[in-house]
Each structure stands twice: as C-alpha cells, then as structure tokens.
Amino acid sequence: MVDTTGNAQSEQPVEPQQGTASINAHDSDQSRTATKLNGRHRLVVAFTFFSMFFGAGNLIFPPLMGAQAQSAAIPATIGFIVSAVGLPILGVLAVASAGGFEHLASRVSPKFAAVLAFVIIMAIGPCFAIPRTATTSYEMAITPFAGENNRLALLIYSLVFFTLSFILSQHPEKLSKSLGRFMGPLLLVLIAVMFVACIFISHAPLGKPFGEYAHGSLIYGFINGYQTMDLLAALYFGIVISANISEFGVTDIKANRRETGIAGTGAGILLILIYAALSFIGAVSGSIKPANGKNDTGATVLTNLTTSAFGSIGTAFVGLIFVLACFNVCTGLISTCATYFEDIFPTVFGHPVKYRTWSVFFAVFSFIVSNAGLSAIITVSLPVLGALYPIAIVLVLLNLVQKPFSAKFPRVYFWTVLLVAIFTIFDCIIKLLAVFGLSLTSVSNALAHLPLYSAQLTWLIPAAAGIVIGVIDSLIRRNHK
C-alpha cells in the first residue's frame, strides 16, 4: 500500500497494529496474500470513493447548469464531466502511479512537497471543506424550518453532525462497510427518485440557453466543473481507500495501487451518471420555473423540482439528500486528515499523538469554524482554493506525460509550478485583502484585464512559459554534464 506521506512501504505483508490504518484479521472473505479484489468488493470500494467525493458542491453545480443551459444541456454536461470527473480521476491515477502525492510533488522539490501537502490537507480539511459540509447541509435541511440566522439551531445541528461523523470515522479502513454499502447507495437511490420524477412530471419543452450558456455552453460547462475543486481531495482520498483495500486483503504495494486506480475509475463512472442525471433534472426544473442566474443556486433548482413533484415535502426531501452527501464527505475528510497527521506528526512536544486524538482535534476545530456561517467560509475559502487548484492541475498533467516528456525534461516541474504559484498566490492575496476590506483597486482592475481572467484560467499563460523555460533549463543542464 501507500503510506500517508506518499512513500512506498515495504512489500512485506502489513502486520496488525493499533492505529487507524491497522489491518484486522477478522475478514475471512480473502486471504492476506490476495492480489486483487473480487467484483463485489470492487463495487463497494468504488461506492466508498464516490461517497467521499460527492458533497454539496457536486449537488449544486449540475442542476443550475442544466436549468440555464436548457436545450444546450448536453454539451454543457459534457464539458462539466471532462473537468469535474476527468481531472479528479487523473489525480487519483497520478498519485497512485507516482507512489503518493508527496512523491509527485517532490519532482519540484522535497520542501515544496511537504509545504504543499500540509496546505492542501488544511484547506480540504478543518479550515474550509469540513466545516462547509455542516453549514451547507444545515442551510438546506434546517434553515427552511428553523428560519434564517438561528445561531442556536446551527450550534445544535453542527454538534450532532460532527459527533456522528467523528464516531463513524474512527475506523477509516472500514468506511467501505458504512459509506460503500449503505450511505453511498442510499444517496444514489434518492437522486434516482428525483430523476424518475423528471421523466413523468409534466413540464414545458426545454427553452433556449441563457446567461453564460447562451454562447459556448461546452466551455462554460468545463469551467463550472473545474470549480468543484475535487482534484485537491482526490490527491489524498487514496490514503483511506488504500486502507480499505488492504482491509479486504490486498496488501501488496503494486496490487493495492492498481485496485486504488480501479476504484477511482469506478467512482468516476458513478459521478458521470449522477452528473448527467442532475443536469437533466436541472433542465426540467428550469422549464417548470426559470432559474435566476444571479440569485438562484442549484439547491433552489432542486427544490423547485421536488416541490412540483412532491409538494411541500419536497423541501425536506432535498434537505435529506444534502445531509447524506455532506455527511459522507465530512467523514471521509476527517479520516483522511487524521490519518495524514498521525503519520506526519506522530508526536507533538514530545508526546505521542494517535489517530483518535487527531480526529477529535479536526472534528472540534471544524465544529468551531462551521459556526462562523456558510457565507463567511465560502468567501474566505474560494481565493485559497483558487490558488491551490492550478498548482495541482499542473502536477497531475505533467505526470500524465511523464514518460514521453516530463522525465526527459525534469526541470519543467520546477519552473511550471513556480510561475503558476507566483501568479495564483499573488491573485489569492489580492482577493483575500478585498474580503477584509483592503481592496487594491488598481491592481484588481489590472488583473481583470488579463486574458482568460474571468474564466479563472489566466494561470495557463505562466504554465506555458514555465514549460518552455523548463525545457531550456533541462537541455542546458544536460549539456553541461
């Protein structure tokens, strides 16, 4: 298997031990020398992977896209799937083939790998993503009944939410028994109910695309899929999936990596089917009640559809879907972060710190942050995630062409990531200053006039420059040897 730092472990069988990634000997379905999972176990692990990926953001974007794209929903969905599914699955495969994310990032430099790994874990963990799972599900499931700005209700809900998620996360190597066999399939059933309702509900013909989808629905679908930010989570979810695969008996390093890649591909297939269904649901909902691109969200689109199909109970139905999706992701993220920190920081100030202590820390910290409210979390998180995502994309894409290109010109990793990071971090700082009321108007206006800035793709320019410089640098170094 692959350890949490990304370093390949010994190919000796894993000995049972105390801790999170321990392998218990009670599973008699397969021997400890298994070289692959059987079909049933592969399906369960794929469902587990899907459940860890599919959160509130994944629910919100496709329906709103379908509601606005209308008759152009198919090309918009194709673009969305390419970025929302393609990039994360490429991330899973890249990390598996490189022997872990830090091995991949170390092609830039070992210190860079350690810093980037820590920052990503904190971003997809207690600082942003984990607290957002509680606040988003609260907004959808509780706010319609408890009212806006009910701080006590949010406090009670988040306390229960994180307590249950903490309990379930105490055995990350066994998440396939909860997320894979129960929670994930239940979520799919609820979404399938909405899809079937769309087939039979009476609605007007799909109209013309409007808003940003009126021109170039394929490219805008791609951009919205890019904003799901699932690639960052994909870089580390393999930690937990690897432990679950080991729990089923596949402990050999190469076999475990192969099964992790297969699980990622299976999760990708499930995501494609669900995104297509949600886009269709959104298109039908938009034909019943047109979506307001400025004020409505994907949650509004889903609520409009379920209200038309099921009446007032539809609001509770959508709320349940959001709670399940967010709870699955929260549990997966707590497991991933605690496993990573147990390996990187086994002691703190000379005292041993086990998985359970780290999981308590992440659950409590996330509980505190979640009570700041959804709006505050999203406002601060978007610039940070926007800075990290292009760096991750560059690393994954360079790994994709490792044999024919990147291995021959190894300096492309350093220069490409360096130039992309300079731009994205600078842009992040400007946006964060604006969040806290320190707007630099002239700088912001200058950035806004850069090519592709509105599409959040300006980083492609420094990336291209970094590749050219990296090739030249590699050739110079090679000639001086």
C-alpha positions as CSV (number, residue, x, y, z in Angstrom):
1,M,0.0,0.0,0.0
2,V,1.0,3.7,0.0
3,D,1.7,5.4,3.3
4,T,0.3,8.8,4.1
5,T,3.4,10.7,3.2
6,G,3.4,9.2,-0.3
7,N,6.3,7.0,0.3
8,A,6.1,3.4,-0.7
9,Q,6.1,1.0,2.2
10,S,7.8,-2.3,2.3
11,E,6.3,-5.0,0.2
12,Q,6.1,-7.2,3.2
13,P,2.5,-8.0,4.4
14,V,1.2,-5.4,6.8
15,E,1.2,-6.5,10.4
16,P,-1.9,-5.9,12.5
17,Q,-1.3,-3.0,14.9
18,Q,-3.0,-0.3,16.9
19,G,-4.0,2.8,15.0
20,T,-6.1,3.9,12.1
21,A,-4.6,2.1,9.2
22,S,-4.3,-1.2,11.0
23,I,-5.4,-4.3,9.3
24,N,-7.7,-6.5,11.3
25,A,-7.6,-10.2,10.8
26,H,-11.3,-11.0,11.1
27,D,-12.2,-10.6,7.5
28,S,-12.3,-14.2,6.1
29,D,-13.5,-13.3,2.6
30,Q,-10.0,-13.1,1.2
31,S,-6.6,-14.1,2.4
32,R,-3.8,-11.7,3.2
33,T,-2.0,-12.7,0.1
34,A,-4.8,-11.6,-2.3
35,T,-3.6,-9.8,-5.4
36,K,-6.9,-8.3,-6.4
37,L,-10.4,-7.6,-5.1
38,N,-13.4,-9.6,-6.2
39,G,-16.2,-7.9,-8.1
40,R,-18.4,-7.3,-5.0
41,H,-15.6,-5.7,-3.1
42,R,-14.5,-3.6,-6.0
43,L,-18.1,-2.2,-6.2
44,V,-18.2,-1.5,-2.5
45,V,-14.8,0.4,-2.6
46,A,-16.0,2.3,-5.7
47,F,-19.1,3.4,-3.8
48,T,-17.0,4.4,-0.9
49,F,-14.8,6.6,-3.1
50,F,-17.9,8.1,-4.7
51,S,-19.4,8.9,-1.3
52,M,-16.2,10.7,-0.2
53,F,-16.2,12.8,-3.4
54,F,-19.9,13.7,-3.7
55,G,-20.7,16.6,-1.5
56,A,-22.8,19.7,-1.6
57,G,-20.8,21.4,-4.3
58,N,-21.3,18.4,-6.6
59,L,-25.0,18.6,-6.0
60,I,-25.3,22.3,-6.6
61,F,-23.4,23.0,-9.9
62,P,-25.0,20.4,-12.3
63,P,-28.7,21.4,-11.7
64,L,-28.0,25.1,-12.0
65,M,-26.1,24.4,-15.2
66,G,-29.0,22.4,-16.6
67,A,-31.5,25.0,-15.6
68,Q,-29.6,27.7,-17.5
69,A,-28.3,25.6,-20.4
70,Q,-31.8,24.1,-21.2
71,S,-31.7,22.8,-24.8
72,A,-27.9,23.1,-24.7
73,A,-27.6,20.9,-21.6
74,I,-25.9,18.0,-23.3
75,P,-22.8,19.9,-24.5
76,A,-22.7,21.8,-21.2
77,T,-22.8,18.5,-19.3
78,I,-20.0,17.0,-21.4
79,G,-17.8,20.0,-20.6
80,F,-18.7,19.7,-16.9
81,I,-17.8,16.0,-16.8
82,V,-14.5,16.5,-18.5
83,S,-13.3,18.8,-15.7
84,A,-15.3,17.6,-12.7
85,V,-14.7,13.9,-13.3
86,G,-11.7,13.8,-15.6
87,L,-9.3,15.9,-13.5
88,P,-10.0,14.2,-10.1
89,I,-9.7,10.7,-11.6
90,L,-6.5,11.7,-13.4
91,G,-5.4,12.9,-9.9
92,V,-6.1,9.6,-8.3
93,L,-4.2,7.7,-11.1
94,A,-1.3,10.2,-11.0
95,V,-0.9,9.8,-7.2
96,A,-1.2,6.0,-7.5
97,S,1.4,5.8,-10.3
98,A,3.8,8.2,-8.5
99,G,3.6,6.3,-5.2
100,G,1.9,9.1,-3.4
101,F,1.3,12.8,-3.7
102,E,4.5,13.8,-2.0
103,H,6.5,11.7,-4.4
104,L,4.7,13.5,-7.2
105,A,5.3,17.0,-5.7
106,S,8.9,16.2,-4.8
107,R,9.7,16.4,-8.5
108,V,9.6,20.1,-7.8
109,S,11.5,19.9,-4.5
110,P,11.1,17.9,-1.3
111,K,10.5,21.0,0.8
112,F,7.9,22.3,-1.6
113,A,6.2,18.9,-1.5
114,A,6.0,19.0,2.3
115,V,4.6,22.5,2.4
116,L,2.1,22.0,-0.4
117,A,0.9,18.7,1.2
118,F,0.3,20.4,4.6
119,V,-1.6,23.4,3.0
120,I,-3.8,21.2,0.9
121,I,-4.7,19.0,3.8
122,M,-5.6,22.0,5.9
123,A,-7.7,23.5,3.0
124,I,-9.7,20.4,2.2
125,G,-9.9,19.7,5.9
126,P,-10.6,21.7,9.1
127,C,-10.2,25.2,7.6
128,F,-12.7,25.1,4.8
129,A,-14.1,21.9,3.4
130,I,-15.1,20.0,6.6
131,P,-16.8,23.0,8.2
132,R,-18.6,23.7,5.0
133,T,-20.2,20.2,5.0
134,A,-22.1,21.1,8.2
135,T,-23.1,24.6,7.2
136,T,-24.3,23.7,3.7
137,S,-26.4,20.8,4.9
138,Y,-27.8,22.9,7.7
139,E,-28.8,25.7,5.2
140,M,-30.7,23.1,3.1
141,A,-32.2,20.8,5.7
142,I,-32.8,23.0,8.8
143,T,-33.0,26.7,7.7
144,P,-36.3,26.3,5.9
145,F,-37.9,25.1,9.1
146,A,-35.8,27.0,11.8
147,G,-35.5,30.3,10.0
148,E,-32.6,32.4,8.9
149,N,-29.8,33.4,11.3
150,N,-30.8,30.9,14.0
151,R,-27.4,30.6,15.7
152,L,-28.7,28.1,18.4
153,A,-30.1,25.8,15.8
154,L,-26.8,25.8,13.8
155,L,-24.9,25.2,17.1
156,I,-27.0,22.1,18.0
157,Y,-27.1,20.8,14.4
158,S,-23.3,21.1,13.9
159,L,-22.6,19.5,17.2
160,V,-24.7,16.4,16.4
161,F,-23.4,16.4,12.8
162,F,-19.7,16.3,13.8
163,T,-20.3,13.9,16.7
164,L,-21.8,11.3,14.4
165,S,-19.2,11.9,11.7
166,F,-16.4,11.6,14.3
167,I,-17.8,8.2,15.6
168,L,-18.1,6.8,12.0
169,S,-14.5,8.0,11.2
170,Q,-12.9,6.1,14.0
171,H,-12.2,3.1,11.7
172,P,-11.2,4.6,8.3
173,E,-10.1,1.3,7.0
174,K,-13.7,0.1,7.4
175,L,-15.5,3.1,5.8
176,S,-16.5,0.7,2.9
177,K,-18.8,-1.0,5.4
178,S,-20.8,2.2,6.0
179,L,-20.3,4.6,3.1
180,G,-19.8,1.9,0.5
181,R,-22.5,-0.5,1.5
182,F,-25.2,1.9,2.9
183,M,-24.7,5.6,2.8
184,G,-23.5,5.9,-0.8
185,P,-26.2,3.6,-2.3
186,L,-28.9,5.4,-0.3
187,L,-27.8,8.7,-1.7
188,L,-27.9,7.3,-5.3
189,V,-31.4,6.0,-4.7
190,L,-32.7,9.4,-3.6
191,I,-31.2,11.1,-6.6
192,A,-32.7,8.3,-8.8
193,V,-36.1,9.2,-7.3
194,M,-35.7,12.8,-8.5
195,F,-34.6,11.6,-11.9
196,V,-37.6,9.3,-12.3
197,A,-39.9,12.2,-11.2
198,C,-38.5,14.3,-14.0
199,I,-39.4,11.6,-16.5
200,F,-43.0,11.6,-15.5
201,I,-43.7,15.1,-14.4
202,S,-45.4,17.4,-16.8
203,H,-43.3,20.3,-18.0
204,A,-42.9,22.7,-20.9
205,P,-40.3,22.0,-23.7
206,L,-36.8,22.9,-22.9
207,G,-36.1,26.5,-23.8
208,K,-33.1,28.3,-25.3
209,P,-29.9,28.6,-23.2
210,F,-29.4,31.8,-21.3
211,G,-26.9,33.6,-19.2
212,E,-23.3,32.4,-19.7
213,Y,-24.6,29.3,-21.5
214,A,-26.2,31.3,-24.3
215,H,-22.8,31.2,-26.1
216,G,-20.3,28.4,-25.6
217,S,-22.1,26.0,-23.4
218,L,-19.4,23.4,-23.7
219,I,-16.6,25.7,-22.4
220,Y,-18.7,27.2,-19.6
221,G,-19.7,23.7,-18.5
222,F,-16.0,22.9,-18.3
223,I,-15.3,26.0,-16.2
224,N,-18.1,25.2,-13.7
225,G,-16.8,21.6,-13.4
226,Y,-13.3,23.0,-12.7
227,Q,-14.7,24.9,-9.8
228,T,-15.9,21.8,-7.9
229,M,-12.3,21.6,-6.6
230,D,-12.5,17.8,-6.3
231,L,-8.9,17.4,-7.6
232,L,-7.5,18.6,-4.3
233,A,-9.4,15.9,-2.4
234,A,-8.5,13.3,-5.0
235,L,-4.8,13.8,-4.2
236,Y,-5.4,12.4,-0.6
237,F,-8.5,10.3,-0.6
238,G,-6.3,7.4,-1.8
239,I,-4.9,7.2,1.7
240,V,-8.2,6.0,3.1
241,I,-9.2,3.9,0.0
242,S,-5.8,2.2,0.2
243,A,-6.5,1.2,3.8
244,N,-10.0,-0.1,2.9
245,I,-8.5,-2.2,0.0
246,S,-5.9,-3.6,2.5
247,E,-8.8,-4.5,4.9
248,F,-10.1,-6.7,2.1
249,G,-6.7,-8.5,1.9
250,V,-4.8,-6.7,-0.9
251,T,-1.7,-5.6,0.9
252,D,0.9,-5.9,-1.9
253,I,2.0,-2.4,-2.9
254,K,1.5,-2.7,-6.7
255,A,-1.7,-4.6,-6.4
256,N,-3.1,-2.1,-3.9
257,R,-2.2,0.8,-6.2
258,R,-3.8,-0.9,-9.1
259,E,-7.0,-1.5,-7.1
260,T,-7.0,2.1,-5.9
261,G,-6.9,3.2,-9.6
262,I,-9.7,0.8,-10.4
263,A,-11.8,2.2,-7.5
264,G,-11.1,5.7,-8.7
265,T,-12.3,4.8,-12.2
266,G,-15.4,3.2,-10.8
267,A,-16.2,6.3,-8.8
268,G,-15.7,8.3,-11.9
269,I,-18.3,6.3,-13.8
270,L,-20.8,6.8,-10.9
271,L,-20.1,10.5,-10.9
272,I,-20.6,10.7,-14.7
273,L,-24.0,9.0,-14.4
274,I,-25.1,11.2,-11.5
275,Y,-23.9,14.5,-13.1
276,A,-25.8,13.6,-16.2
277,A,-28.9,12.9,-14.2
278,L,-28.6,16.1,-12.2
279,S,-28.1,18.2,-15.3
280,F,-31.3,16.7,-16.8
281,I,-33.1,17.3,-13.5
282,G,-32.0,20.9,-13.6
283,A,-33.1,21.3,-17.2
284,V,-36.6,20.0,-16.4
285,S,-36.8,22.2,-13.3
286,G,-35.7,25.2,-15.3
287,S,-38.5,24.6,-17.8
288,I,-41.0,24.5,-15.0
289,K,-39.7,27.6,-13.2
290,P,-36.9,29.5,-14.9
291,A,-33.8,29.9,-12.8
292,N,-32.4,33.4,-11.9
293,G,-28.7,33.1,-12.7
294,K,-27.8,35.9,-10.2
295,N,-29.8,34.8,-7.2
296,D,-30.7,31.1,-7.6
297,T,-28.4,28.2,-6.8
298,G,-28.5,24.6,-7.7
299,A,-30.3,24.0,-4.4
300,T,-33.1,26.3,-5.5
301,V,-33.4,24.5,-8.8
302,L,-33.7,21.1,-7.0
303,T,-36.2,22.5,-4.5
304,N,-38.3,23.8,-7.4
305,L,-38.4,20.4,-9.0
306,T,-39.2,18.4,-5.9
307,T,-41.8,20.9,-4.8
308,S,-43.6,20.5,-8.1
309,A,-43.3,16.7,-7.9
310,F,-43.9,16.1,-4.2
311,G,-45.4,19.2,-2.8
312,S,-44.2,20.8,0.5
313,I,-42.4,17.5,1.4
314,G,-40.0,18.2,-1.5
315,T,-38.1,20.7,0.6
316,A,-37.4,18.0,3.3
317,F,-36.5,15.5,0.5
318,V,-33.8,17.8,-0.9
319,G,-32.6,18.6,2.6
320,L,-32.1,14.9,3.3
321,I,-30.1,14.5,0.1
322,F,-27.8,17.3,1.1
323,V,-27.3,15.9,4.7
324,L,-26.3,12.5,3.3
325,A,-23.9,13.9,0.7
326,C,-22.3,16.3,3.2
327,F,-22.1,13.7,6.0
328,N,-20.3,11.2,3.7
329,V,-17.7,13.8,2.6
330,C,-17.2,15.0,6.2
331,T,-16.5,11.5,7.4
332,G,-14.1,10.8,4.6
333,L,-12.3,14.1,5.1
334,I,-11.9,13.6,8.9
335,S,-10.5,10.1,8.3
336,T,-8.1,11.4,5.6
337,C,-6.8,14.4,7.6
338,A,-6.4,12.4,10.8
339,T,-4.6,9.6,9.1
340,Y,-2.2,12.0,7.4
341,F,-1.4,13.9,10.6
342,E,-0.9,10.7,12.6
343,D,1.8,9.7,10.1
344,I,3.4,13.2,9.7
345,F,3.1,14.3,13.4
346,P,3.3,11.1,15.5
347,T,4.5,13.2,18.4
348,V,3.7,16.8,19.5
349,F,6.0,18.4,22.1
350,G,7.5,15.0,22.8
351,H,4.1,13.3,23.5
352,P,2.7,10.6,21.2
353,V,-0.5,11.7,19.3
354,K,-2.6,8.9,17.9
355,Y,-5.3,8.9,15.2
356,R,-8.2,9.3,17.6
357,T,-6.6,12.5,19.1
358,W,-6.1,14.0,15.7
359,S,-9.7,13.1,14.6
360,V,-11.0,14.8,17.8
361,F,-9.0,17.9,17.0
362,F,-10.3,18.1,13.5
363,A,-13.9,17.5,14.5
364,V,-13.8,20.1,17.2
365,F,-11.9,22.6,15.2
366,S,-14.3,22.2,12.3
367,F,-17.3,22.5,14.6
368,I,-16.0,25.9,15.8
369,V,-15.3,27.1,12.3
370,S,-18.7,25.9,11.0
371,N,-20.5,28.2,13.4
372,A,-19.0,31.2,11.6
373,G,-21.6,30.5,8.9
374,L,-21.6,29.3,5.3
375,S,-21.2,32.7,3.7
376,A,-18.1,33.5,5.7
377,I,-16.5,30.1,5.0
378,I,-17.1,30.3,1.3
379,T,-15.9,33.9,1.0
380,V,-12.5,33.1,2.5
381,S,-12.1,29.7,1.0
382,L,-12.6,30.4,-2.7
383,P,-9.4,32.5,-3.1
384,V,-7.3,30.0,-1.3
385,L,-8.7,27.0,-3.2
386,G,-8.3,29.0,-6.4
387,A,-4.6,29.4,-5.7
388,L,-4.0,25.7,-4.9
389,Y,-6.1,24.2,-7.8
390,P,-4.0,25.3,-10.7
391,I,-0.8,24.0,-9.0
392,A,-2.4,20.6,-8.5
393,I,-3.6,20.5,-12.2
394,V,-0.1,21.3,-13.4
395,L,1.4,18.5,-11.3
396,V,-1.2,16.0,-12.5
397,L,-0.9,16.9,-16.2
398,L,2.9,16.8,-16.1
399,N,2.7,13.4,-14.5
400,L,0.3,12.3,-17.3
401,V,3.1,12.9,-19.9
402,Q,5.9,11.7,-17.5
403,K,7.4,9.0,-19.8
404,P,7.3,10.8,-23.2
405,F,8.0,14.3,-21.9
406,S,8.4,15.3,-18.3
407,A,11.0,12.6,-17.4
408,K,13.2,13.9,-20.3
409,F,12.9,17.5,-19.2
410,P,12.6,17.2,-15.4
411,R,13.1,21.0,-14.8
412,V,9.6,21.6,-16.3
413,Y,8.2,20.6,-12.9
414,F,10.1,23.3,-11.1
415,W,9.6,26.2,-13.5
416,T,6.0,25.5,-14.4
417,V,4.9,25.1,-10.8
418,L,7.0,28.1,-9.7
419,L,5.5,30.5,-12.3
420,V,1.9,29.3,-11.8
421,A,2.3,29.5,-8.0
422,I,3.6,33.1,-8.1
423,F,0.6,34.2,-10.1
424,T,-2.1,32.2,-8.2
425,I,-0.7,33.1,-4.8
426,F,-0.5,36.8,-5.7
427,D,-4.1,36.7,-7.0
428,C,-5.2,34.9,-3.8
429,I,-3.6,37.6,-1.6
430,I,-5.3,40.4,-3.6
431,K,-8.7,38.7,-3.3
432,L,-8.2,38.0,0.5
433,L,-7.3,41.6,1.1
434,A,-10.6,42.6,-0.7
435,V,-12.5,40.2,1.6
436,F,-11.2,42.0,4.6
437,G,-11.9,45.5,3.2
438,L,-8.3,46.3,1.9
439,S,-9.1,46.5,-1.7
440,L,-6.3,47.4,-4.1
441,T,-8.5,48.8,-6.9
442,S,-5.8,49.5,-9.5
443,V,-4.2,46.0,-9.1
444,S,-7.6,44.3,-9.2
445,N,-8.5,46.1,-12.4
446,A,-5.2,45.3,-14.0
447,L,-5.7,41.6,-13.2
448,A,-9.2,41.7,-14.5
449,H,-7.9,42.7,-17.9
450,L,-5.6,39.7,-18.2
451,P,-6.5,37.1,-20.8
452,L,-8.9,34.4,-19.5
453,Y,-9.1,36.0,-16.1
454,S,-12.9,35.9,-15.9
455,A,-12.8,32.2,-16.6
456,Q,-10.1,31.7,-13.9
457,L,-7.7,30.3,-16.5
458,T,-5.1,33.0,-16.7
459,W,-2.6,30.7,-15.0
460,L,-2.3,28.8,-18.3
461,I,-0.1,31.6,-19.5
462,P,2.6,31.3,-16.8
463,A,2.2,27.5,-17.1
464,A,3.1,27.6,-20.8
465,A,6.1,29.9,-20.0
466,G,7.2,27.5,-17.3
467,I,7.2,24.6,-19.7
468,V,9.3,26.4,-22.2
469,I,11.8,27.6,-19.6
470,G,11.9,24.2,-18.0
471,V,12.8,22.5,-21.3
472,I,15.6,25.0,-22.0
473,D,16.9,24.7,-18.4
474,S,16.9,20.9,-18.7
475,L,18.8,21.0,-22.0
476,I,21.4,23.4,-20.6
477,R,22.0,21.2,-17.5
478,R,22.2,18.1,-19.7
479,N,24.8,19.6,-22.0
480,H,26.9,20.7,-19.0
481,K,27.2,17.3,-17.6
